[in-house]
Amino acid sequence: MISAFTNTWKIPELRDRILFTMAMIVIVRLGVHLPLPGVNMDVIREYLDILKKDNEEGAGGGVGAILNVFSGGGLTSMGLFALGIMPYISASIMMQLLSAVVPKLARLKKEDGGQQKINQWTRFVTIAIATIQGFFLAKSLENPTQNPLLRGIGKALEATGQDLVPAFAANAGGTFVAQTVLIIIAGTLFLMWIGDQITERGIGNGVSLIISVNIISSLPGVIVQIWNTFVIDRGSENPFSPLLIVLMVVLFLFVIAAVITVTQGQRRIAVQYARRVAGRREMSGGTQYLPLKVNYAGVMPVIFATAILQLPTQLLGQMTDAAWVRTMGDILSPNGPWFYLLSGFMIFFFSFFWVATMFQPSEVAENLKRGGGYIPGVRPGKPTSDFLDYTMTRLTFAGALFLTLIFMMPFFIGLALDLGANSLITSFFGGTSLLILVGVLLDMMRQIETHLLQRQYDGFLRKGKIKGRQQRQVSGNQASSTSVLYLWVVLAVIVLIAVVALISK
């Protein structure tokens, strides 16, 4: 495996793609930490210091936590990429579901150029979602103490000794709200463009890679919290407390191995093709395999369940301060058992719903029949459709059970180690973050291995290759070595200017 990483730099095209991807990641992280105009950075710095001292996560639970993770802390620091790529993800999920449910969209998706038109509509929906979310975020900045995404900001405002609104958002009003909404929309669209550039000219899926980088950005803070909690705070009281770090590392590796196993897990159904003649071509028969994934829905059921449970309370909490809204928020708090109990049922429901909308056994059976293929022991047509539906239902049950256990694991680990159910430490032992990271890294390794095998190099594994679908062929539109060099020079100048400005201040 070490030689495979070394060989990646021997292929000029692959090297340029990796360097281009790294440059785009640097731009994303710079945008996260650049503050919105009109927001007092002194208050933000004081607020972040208080969060570090209190070992808090910053954003509220549920949707707030997901948004803050996907934005890489942009919500907490109120950066230009405050919403991150989440509006585009929400629009993509919405259009995928509509394409499976609405017959007109389903027919359009199968036509030539139909997918491009759906992608264009997805971008329009992204602008609409970013406008709504940006408006609520801008309005909440006028009264930051009532913003659930900025809990504890009142301590920072008191520490600075300034009034609430003027200290945090200067010139609050209609102009401030309009300016903030436009900047947030522009930031989301710019991130979406960067994601497309990474997919086309870099390595890996751009949007998923941006999310993964934002998740990994919180890892240093987790390491510091683990050290402070088990060595400094609890080490003086219990000398065996530091040994829990070793146990947590072993558990973390075990959870990653389990996620990789289930993510890569497939039920391979043998499909036999008869020997046939098509025009002047004679096509020989043989046996191929139809792979059915155990976790077909991926991380989507977890995102759906969390969003549906927390989105109403988040929106209602910003619009009204009624007693019933606070009661609903307490019941659906991520620290409570009701949240995890309802989430478990909804994860099961959305797992089967996603498979029912995205996997059509009757269509697969019809395609096999047209291509002259059949499953041994199963008659073509409706019996094949029933067999595929029965098999996929059992696989979906196993995948839904696995997603539920992974989602609940941070809760149980937090209770066992007395860390709290919504701790930043336990978030890396399950939930949405770990599933996204594993999926994205596996996808990148498949693409890199494809480049290596095409150049007659060994892959990451001595025998076989990383399991999964074959990636798209290289388009040839990768960035040239000269443009990548210029890009890195510009980034180096920007970073140098920022360092000089920080030192002078």
C-alpha positions as CSV (number, residue, x, y, z in Angstrom):
1,M,0.0,0.0,0.0
2,I,2.9,2.4,0.7
3,S,4.3,1.8,-2.7
4,A,0.9,2.6,-4.2
5,F,0.9,6.0,-2.6
6,T,4.5,6.5,-3.8
7,N,3.5,5.6,-7.4
8,T,0.7,8.2,-7.4
9,W,3.3,10.9,-7.8
10,K,5.0,9.1,-10.7
11,I,1.9,9.6,-12.9
12,P,1.8,13.3,-14.1
13,E,-1.9,13.4,-14.8
14,L,-2.8,11.9,-11.4
15,R,-0.3,14.2,-9.6
16,D,-1.9,17.3,-11.2
17,R,-5.3,16.1,-10.2
18,I,-4.3,15.6,-6.6
19,L,-2.5,19.0,-6.4
20,F,-5.6,20.7,-7.9
21,T,-7.8,19.0,-5.4
22,M,-5.6,20.1,-2.5
23,A,-5.7,23.7,-3.8
24,M,-9.5,23.7,-3.9
25,I,-9.6,22.3,-0.4
26,V,-7.4,25.2,0.8
27,I,-9.8,27.7,-0.8
28,V,-12.7,26.1,0.9
29,R,-11.0,26.3,4.3
30,L,-10.1,29.9,3.8
31,G,-13.7,30.8,2.9
32,V,-14.9,29.1,6.1
33,H,-12.8,31.4,8.3
34,L,-13.4,34.7,6.5
35,P,-16.1,36.4,8.5
36,L,-19.3,37.8,7.1
37,P,-19.2,41.6,6.7
38,G,-20.7,43.5,9.6
39,V,-20.1,40.7,12.1
40,N,-17.8,41.6,15.0
41,M,-14.9,39.2,15.0
42,D,-13.8,40.1,18.5
43,V,-17.1,38.6,19.8
44,I,-16.6,35.6,17.6
45,R,-13.1,34.9,19.0
46,E,-14.3,35.3,22.5
47,Y,-17.2,33.0,21.8
48,L,-14.9,30.3,20.3
49,D,-12.6,30.5,23.3
50,I,-15.5,29.9,25.6
51,L,-16.6,26.9,23.6
52,K,-13.1,25.5,23.8
53,K,-13.0,26.0,27.6
54,D,-16.4,24.4,28.1
55,N,-15.8,21.6,25.6
56,E,-19.0,22.4,23.8
57,E,-19.9,21.8,20.2
58,G,-21.1,25.3,19.2
59,A,-24.1,24.7,17.1
60,G,-27.3,23.2,18.5
61,G,-28.2,19.6,18.0
62,G,-30.1,18.0,15.1
63,V,-30.1,20.0,12.0
64,G,-27.8,22.6,13.6
65,A,-25.2,20.0,14.3
66,I,-25.4,18.6,10.7
67,L,-25.2,22.1,9.2
68,N,-22.2,23.0,11.4
69,V,-20.4,19.8,10.5
70,F,-21.1,20.2,6.7
71,S,-20.0,23.8,6.8
72,G,-16.8,22.9,8.7
73,G,-17.5,25.3,11.5
74,G,-18.7,28.0,9.2
75,L,-21.9,28.5,11.2
76,T,-20.0,28.8,14.5
77,S,-17.5,31.3,13.1
78,M,-20.1,33.0,10.8
79,G,-17.8,32.7,7.8
80,L,-18.6,33.4,4.1
81,F,-19.4,29.7,3.7
82,A,-21.7,29.7,6.7
83,L,-24.3,27.3,5.1
84,G,-21.6,25.2,3.4
85,I,-22.8,22.9,0.7
86,M,-25.9,21.7,2.6
87,P,-28.4,23.7,0.5
88,Y,-27.1,21.9,-2.7
89,I,-27.3,18.5,-0.9
90,S,-30.9,19.2,0.2
91,A,-31.8,20.2,-3.3
92,S,-30.2,17.1,-4.8
93,I,-32.0,14.8,-2.4
94,M,-35.3,16.5,-3.1
95,M,-34.9,16.2,-6.9
96,Q,-33.8,12.5,-6.6
97,L,-36.9,11.7,-4.6
98,L,-39.1,13.7,-7.0
99,S,-37.5,11.9,-10.0
100,A,-38.5,8.6,-8.5
101,V,-42.0,9.6,-7.5
102,V,-43.2,12.0,-10.3
103,P,-43.7,10.1,-13.5
104,K,-42.9,13.1,-15.7
105,L,-39.5,13.6,-14.1
106,A,-38.8,9.9,-14.3
107,R,-39.4,9.9,-18.0
108,L,-37.3,13.1,-18.4
109,K,-34.4,11.5,-16.6
110,K,-34.3,8.6,-19.1
111,E,-34.3,10.9,-22.1
112,D,-31.2,12.3,-23.8
113,G,-30.2,15.5,-22.1
114,G,-32.8,14.9,-19.4
115,Q,-30.3,14.6,-16.6
116,Q,-28.7,17.9,-17.5
117,K,-32.0,19.6,-17.3
118,I,-32.7,18.1,-13.9
119,N,-29.3,19.2,-12.7
120,Q,-30.2,22.8,-13.9
121,W,-33.4,22.6,-11.9
122,T,-31.4,21.4,-8.9
123,R,-29.3,24.5,-9.0
124,F,-32.4,26.7,-9.0
125,V,-33.8,24.8,-6.0
126,T,-30.4,25.3,-4.3
127,I,-30.7,29.1,-4.7
128,A,-34.2,29.0,-3.2
129,I,-33.1,26.9,-0.2
130,A,-30.0,29.0,0.4
131,T,-32.2,32.2,0.2
132,I,-34.6,30.9,2.9
133,Q,-31.9,29.6,5.2
134,G,-29.8,32.7,4.7
135,F,-32.7,34.9,5.6
136,F,-33.4,33.1,8.8
137,L,-29.7,33.1,9.7
138,A,-29.3,36.8,8.9
139,K,-32.4,37.7,11.0
140,S,-31.1,35.6,13.9
141,L,-27.8,37.6,13.8
142,E,-29.7,40.7,14.8
143,N,-30.5,38.9,18.1
144,P,-27.7,36.3,18.5
145,T,-28.7,35.2,22.0
146,Q,-31.9,33.7,20.6
147,N,-30.0,31.9,17.8
148,P,-29.9,28.1,18.6
149,L,-26.8,27.8,16.4
150,L,-25.0,30.3,18.6
151,R,-25.8,29.0,22.0
152,G,-23.6,30.6,24.7
153,I,-23.0,33.7,22.6
154,G,-24.3,35.7,25.5
155,K,-21.2,34.8,27.6
156,A,-19.0,36.2,24.9
157,L,-21.0,39.4,24.6
158,E,-20.8,39.9,28.3
159,A,-17.1,39.2,28.3
160,T,-16.5,42.0,25.8
161,G,-18.5,44.4,28.0
162,Q,-20.6,45.6,25.0
163,D,-24.3,45.8,24.2
164,L,-25.8,42.8,22.5
165,V,-26.8,43.8,18.9
166,P,-24.2,46.5,18.2
167,A,-21.5,44.4,19.6
168,F,-22.2,41.4,17.3
169,A,-23.8,42.7,14.1
170,A,-23.0,46.3,13.2
171,N,-25.6,48.3,11.3
172,A,-28.3,45.6,11.9
173,G,-31.3,46.2,9.7
174,G,-32.8,45.6,6.3
175,T,-29.5,46.5,4.5
176,F,-27.5,44.1,6.7
177,V,-30.0,41.3,6.2
178,A,-30.1,41.7,2.4
179,Q,-26.3,42.0,2.2
180,T,-25.8,38.9,4.4
181,V,-28.3,36.8,2.3
182,L,-26.6,37.7,-1.0
183,I,-23.2,36.8,0.4
184,I,-24.4,33.5,1.8
185,I,-26.1,32.6,-1.5
186,A,-22.9,33.5,-3.4
187,G,-20.8,31.4,-1.0
188,T,-23.0,28.4,-1.5
189,L,-22.9,28.7,-5.3
190,F,-19.2,29.2,-5.2
191,L,-18.8,26.0,-3.2
192,M,-21.0,24.2,-5.6
193,W,-18.8,25.4,-8.5
194,I,-15.7,24.2,-6.6
195,G,-17.3,20.8,-6.1
196,D,-17.9,20.5,-9.9
197,Q,-14.3,21.5,-10.6
198,I,-13.0,18.9,-8.2
199,T,-15.1,16.2,-9.8
200,E,-14.1,17.2,-13.4
201,R,-10.4,18.2,-12.9
202,G,-9.5,16.7,-9.5
203,I,-9.9,13.4,-7.8
204,G,-13.0,12.1,-6.1
205,N,-16.5,13.4,-5.9
206,G,-16.2,17.2,-5.3
207,V,-19.3,17.8,-3.1
208,S,-18.7,14.7,-0.9
209,L,-15.0,15.6,-0.6
210,I,-15.9,19.2,0.6
211,I,-18.1,17.7,3.3
212,S,-15.4,15.2,4.4
213,V,-12.8,17.9,4.6
214,N,-15.1,20.0,6.8
215,I,-15.7,17.0,9.0
216,I,-12.0,16.2,9.4
217,S,-11.3,19.9,10.3
218,S,-12.8,19.3,13.7
219,L,-10.5,16.3,14.4
220,P,-7.7,18.3,16.1
221,G,-10.3,19.8,18.5
222,V,-11.5,16.3,19.3
223,I,-7.9,15.1,20.1
224,V,-7.4,18.1,22.4
225,Q,-10.7,17.4,24.2
226,I,-9.8,13.7,24.6
227,W,-6.4,14.6,26.2
228,N,-7.9,17.3,28.5
229,T,-10.8,15.0,29.6
230,F,-9.0,11.7,30.2
231,V,-5.5,12.9,31.1
232,I,-5.7,16.3,32.7
233,D,-9.2,16.5,34.2
234,R,-9.8,12.8,35.2
235,G,-6.2,11.6,35.3
236,S,-5.6,13.2,38.7
237,E,-8.6,11.5,40.2
238,N,-8.3,8.1,38.5
239,P,-4.8,6.9,37.3
240,F,-6.4,4.4,35.0
241,S,-8.4,7.0,33.1
242,P,-5.7,7.6,30.4
243,L,-6.1,3.9,29.5
244,L,-9.5,4.7,28.2
245,I,-7.9,6.5,25.3
246,V,-6.4,3.2,24.2
247,L,-9.8,1.5,24.5
248,M,-11.4,4.3,22.5
249,V,-8.8,4.0,19.7
250,V,-9.4,0.3,19.5
251,L,-13.2,0.8,19.4
252,F,-12.8,3.5,16.8
253,L,-10.8,1.2,14.5
254,F,-13.4,-1.6,15.0
255,V,-16.2,0.7,14.1
256,I,-14.4,1.9,11.0
257,A,-13.8,-1.8,10.0
258,A,-17.5,-2.6,10.5
259,V,-18.6,0.4,8.5
260,I,-16.3,-0.5,5.6
261,T,-17.4,-4.1,5.7
262,V,-21.1,-3.3,5.5
263,T,-20.6,-0.4,3.0
264,Q,-18.7,-2.8,0.7
265,G,-21.0,-5.7,1.4
266,Q,-22.9,-7.1,-1.6
267,R,-25.2,-10.0,-2.4
268,R,-24.0,-11.2,-5.8
269,I,-26.8,-12.8,-7.8
270,A,-25.7,-15.0,-10.7
271,V,-27.2,-14.1,-14.0
272,Q,-26.8,-16.6,-16.9
273,Y,-26.8,-15.4,-20.5
274,A,-27.5,-17.7,-23.4
275,R,-25.5,-17.7,-26.6
276,R,-27.2,-15.5,-29.1
277,V,-26.8,-13.8,-32.5
278,A,-27.4,-10.0,-32.9
279,G,-27.2,-9.1,-36.6
280,R,-23.7,-10.2,-37.8
281,R,-22.4,-10.4,-34.3
282,E,-22.4,-13.6,-32.4
283,M,-22.5,-13.0,-28.6
284,S,-21.3,-15.9,-26.5
285,G,-23.1,-16.8,-23.3
286,G,-21.7,-16.8,-19.8
287,T,-22.3,-16.0,-16.2
288,Q,-22.3,-12.5,-14.8
289,Y,-23.3,-11.2,-11.4
290,L,-25.9,-8.6,-10.3
291,P,-24.5,-6.9,-7.2
292,L,-27.1,-5.9,-4.6
293,K,-25.6,-3.7,-1.8
294,V,-26.4,-4.4,1.8
295,N,-26.5,-0.6,2.6
296,Y,-28.2,0.5,-0.6
297,A,-29.5,3.8,0.9
298,G,-26.1,4.9,2.3
299,V,-26.3,7.8,4.8
300,M,-29.5,9.3,3.4
301,P,-32.0,7.7,5.9
302,V,-29.9,9.2,8.8
303,I,-30.0,12.7,7.2
304,F,-33.7,12.4,6.5
305,A,-34.6,11.3,10.0
306,T,-32.5,13.9,11.8
307,A,-33.7,16.7,9.6
308,I,-37.4,15.9,9.9
309,L,-37.2,15.6,13.7
310,Q,-35.3,18.8,14.2
311,L,-36.1,21.2,11.3
312,P,-39.6,22.2,12.6
313,T,-38.3,23.0,16.1
314,Q,-35.3,24.9,14.7
315,L,-37.5,27.1,12.4
316,L,-40.3,27.5,15.0
317,G,-37.7,28.4,17.7
318,Q,-36.5,31.3,15.5
319,M,-40.0,32.6,14.7
320,T,-41.6,32.3,18.1
321,D,-40.8,31.7,21.8
322,A,-44.0,30.0,22.8
323,A,-44.1,27.5,25.6
324,W,-45.2,24.6,23.4
325,V,-42.2,25.2,21.1
326,R,-39.8,24.9,24.0
327,T,-41.6,21.8,25.2
328,M,-41.3,20.2,21.7
329,G,-37.6,21.2,21.6
330,D,-37.0,19.5,25.0
331,I,-38.7,16.3,23.9
332,L,-36.8,16.1,20.6
333,S,-33.5,17.2,22.2
334,P,-30.6,15.1,20.8
335,N,-29.6,14.4,24.4
336,G,-32.9,12.6,25.2
337,P,-34.0,9.0,24.6
338,W,-37.1,10.1,22.6
339,F,-34.9,11.6,19.9
340,Y,-33.0,8.3,19.4
341,L,-36.1,6.2,19.6
342,L,-38.0,8.1,17.0
343,S,-34.9,8.4,14.8
344,G,-34.5,4.6,14.9
345,F,-38.0,4.1,13.6
346,M,-37.6,6.8,10.9
347,I,-34.2,5.4,9.8
348,F,-35.9,2.0,9.2
349,F,-38.8,3.7,7.3
350,F,-36.5,5.9,5.1
351,S,-34.2,2.9,4.4
352,F,-37.1,1.0,2.8
353,F,-38.5,4.1,1.3
354,W,-35.2,5.0,-0.5
355,V,-34.9,1.4,-1.8
356,A,-38.5,1.3,-3.0
357,T,-38.1,4.6,-4.9
358,M,-34.6,4.0,-6.3
359,F,-34.5,0.2,-6.9
360,Q,-37.2,-1.1,-9.4
361,P,-37.1,-4.9,-9.5
362,S,-39.6,-5.1,-12.3
363,E,-37.5,-2.8,-14.5
364,V,-34.4,-4.9,-13.7
365,A,-36.2,-8.1,-14.5
366,E,-37.5,-6.7,-17.8
367,N,-33.9,-5.5,-18.8
368,L,-32.6,-9.0,-18.0
369,K,-35.3,-10.6,-20.1
370,R,-34.6,-8.3,-23.1
371,G,-30.9,-9.0,-22.8
372,G,-31.4,-12.7,-22.8
373,G,-30.3,-13.1,-19.2
374,Y,-32.0,-15.1,-16.4
375,I,-31.3,-16.1,-12.8
376,P,-30.7,-19.9,-12.5
377,G,-33.7,-21.5,-10.9
378,V,-36.0,-18.5,-11.4
379,R,-38.3,-18.0,-14.3
380,P,-38.0,-14.7,-16.3
381,G,-40.5,-12.0,-15.9
382,K,-42.6,-11.5,-12.7
383,P,-40.9,-14.5,-10.8
384,T,-37.6,-12.7,-11.3
385,S,-39.0,-9.4,-10.1
386,D,-40.5,-11.1,-7.0
387,F,-37.2,-12.8,-6.2
388,L,-35.2,-9.6,-6.5
389,D,-37.8,-7.7,-4.4
390,Y,-37.6,-10.5,-1.7
391,T,-33.8,-10.5,-1.7
392,M,-33.5,-6.7,-1.5
393,T,-36.0,-6.5,1.3
394,R,-33.9,-8.8,3.5
395,L,-30.7,-6.9,2.6
396,T,-32.4,-3.6,3.4
397,F,-33.5,-4.8,6.8
398,A,-29.9,-5.7,7.6
399,G,-28.7,-2.4,6.3
400,A,-31.3,-0.4,8.2
401,L,-30.4,-2.2,11.4
402,F,-26.8,-1.4,10.9
403,L,-27.5,2.3,10.2
404,T,-29.6,2.5,13.4
405,L,-26.8,1.0,15.5
406,I,-24.2,3.3,14.0
407,F,-26.5,6.3,14.6
408,M,-27.1,5.4,18.3
409,M,-23.5,4.4,19.0
410,P,-22.4,8.0,20.0
411,F,-25.3,8.1,22.5
412,F,-24.3,4.9,24.2
413,I,-20.6,5.7,24.2
414,G,-21.3,9.1,25.7
415,L,-23.3,7.5,28.5
416,A,-20.7,4.8,29.2
417,L,-17.8,7.3,29.4
418,D,-19.9,10.1,31.0
419,L,-19.2,12.4,28.1
420,G,-22.7,13.4,27.2
421,A,-24.8,12.2,24.3
422,N,-24.0,15.1,22.0
423,S,-20.3,15.4,22.7
424,L,-17.9,16.3,19.9
425,I,-15.7,13.3,21.0
426,T,-18.4,10.7,20.5
427,S,-19.5,12.1,17.1
428,F,-16.5,10.4,15.5
429,F,-17.6,6.9,16.7
430,G,-20.8,6.8,14.6
431,G,-23.6,8.9,13.1
432,T,-23.5,10.8,9.9
433,S,-19.9,11.9,9.9
434,L,-18.3,8.5,10.0
435,L,-20.5,7.1,7.3
436,I,-19.7,10.0,5.0
437,L,-16.0,9.8,5.6
438,V,-15.7,6.1,4.9
439,G,-17.8,6.3,1.7
440,V,-15.8,9.3,0.3
441,L,-12.4,7.8,1.1
442,L,-13.3,4.5,-0.5
443,D,-14.5,6.3,-3.6
444,M,-11.2,8.3,-3.8
445,M,-9.1,5.1,-3.4
446,R,-11.1,3.4,-6.2
447,Q,-10.4,6.3,-8.6
448,I,-6.7,6.4,-7.6
449,E,-6.4,2.7,-8.0
450,T,-8.0,2.9,-11.5
451,H,-5.3,5.3,-12.6
452,L,-2.6,3.1,-11.1
453,L,-3.8,-0.1,-12.8
454,Q,-4.2,1.7,-16.2
455,R,-0.4,2.6,-16.0
456,Q,0.5,-1.0,-15.1
457,Y,1.2,-0.1,-11.4
458,D,0.1,-2.2,-8.5
459,G,-3.1,-1.1,-6.7
460,F,-3.6,-0.7,-3.0
461,L,-4.1,-4.4,-2.6
462,R,-1.6,-7.1,-3.6
463,K,-4.5,-9.4,-4.7
464,G,-7.6,-8.2,-6.4
465,K,-8.9,-4.6,-6.2
466,I,-11.0,-2.5,-4.0
467,K,-14.6,-3.6,-4.3
468,G,-17.2,-1.3,-5.7
469,R,-18.6,0.1,-8.9
470,Q,-16.2,1.1,-11.7
471,Q,-15.5,4.8,-11.8
472,R,-16.0,7.0,-14.9
473,Q,-13.3,7.1,-17.5
474,V,-10.9,10.1,-17.3
475,S,-12.4,12.9,-19.3
476,G,-9.1,14.5,-20.3
477,N,-10.1,17.9,-18.9
478,Q,-7.8,17.8,-15.9
479,A,-6.0,20.9,-15.0
480,S,-2.5,21.3,-16.6
481,S,0.7,21.4,-14.6
482,T,1.2,25.1,-15.4
483,S,-2.3,26.2,-14.2
484,V,-1.9,24.1,-11.0
485,L,1.4,25.8,-10.4
486,Y,-0.1,29.3,-10.9
487,L,-3.0,28.4,-8.6
488,W,-0.6,27.3,-5.8
489,V,1.5,30.5,-6.2
490,V,-1.7,32.7,-5.8
491,L,-2.7,30.7,-2.7
492,A,0.8,31.1,-1.2
493,V,0.6,34.9,-1.7
494,I,-2.8,35.1,-0.1
495,V,-1.7,33.0,2.9
496,L,1.5,35.1,3.2
497,I,-0.5,38.3,3.2
498,A,-2.9,36.9,5.8
499,V,0.0,35.9,8.1
500,V,1.6,39.3,7.8
501,A,-1.7,41.0,8.6
502,L,-2.2,38.8,11.6
503,I,1.3,39.4,12.9
504,S,1.0,43.2,12.4
505,K,-2.3,43.2,14.2
